[in-house]
């Protein structure tokens, strides 16, 4: 395979992953608290002929990173909706028991009396425990900016935990706006008060639809160009082989 083919193939492979990432972002535009994923690319330069001092550069895929930009906060006036203003994360117990993190604050009370997201993940307190509310609480509760939940008499019912994640780019998406930390990612995140819990609001996804659609179109065009170079180079190689065969 020629150098041109190697370069085009490396570019096409990276563009395919970028296209998948962008499509995933677009699919989650309406997911509360979702953070867009971006490809992390680099140039890898390797020598081709030491006697001539020439080199060739490839596109290197170094994974993805999360865009941690705060999503827009939309007022709902629902006491069950909360949004984080700041860099911290909520903790959840996913339906399969996995501890997950995210910023989805669209909450409901489950049949067991637990405060959960609309997708069934229990939101956790500062100690990593599910929060259970009285069965007759209805919508008569208040959530303070530090996450403390109180009833109409001022009695404390629990406190929503907020956590600092030192390595957010190590988070792996599991769907529904939830992320998990892989083993060896620095231990369980510690409780943090760097963010405010705002009741009656939800944080939207930070995906910008126009930007993502434009990016997808650009990636598709670049991918088509890379594939065209591969096809043209392959055709030139076949033509050269045929000419050599006829001259033999």
C-alpha angles and dihedrals in degrees: 000000000000125000090251090056092049092051094045092047092051090049094047091050093051092045091052090055090046090051091052091049092050091048089052090052092051091049089056099047090115097042109113113243094001116158119214118241120226129194117244109218134181139175119251113199119197130178116249102185119011092195091061096035091230126147141185130219125220130191109250122205109216097175132258136301132202122248099228095191111138113255120230114280112229122198115233102159088219112137088216094061121086132173132193117235103197140028102299130105137226118236123225141182105229118220089260091054096257117140108238138175134217145123102254107132101173098121137184135174111253125220087263091056094252122140105241141162119261087261093057103259112139112232111228135223126232090280094052096256129132116256116238120196128196112272092237096048094104110170095322099112137096129218114207125212090262090055096256113150117211135176126230091277093054094254114151113241098175143303129253109230123231119198139196116226111203094194106036092163088065089065116113120207117237097177136268092063092297127129135190132206115233120231112280094028093126104286130276113334115255126240112267137189095197091110135054123230107225116199120213094030137090127203114234125216113279090227111122106212098206093047093048094048090049090048091050091053091049091050092049092052092047090048091051090051092050092050091047090055089051091051094046093048090048090050091051090051092051091048091051092050092050092050092049090049092052092049094052 
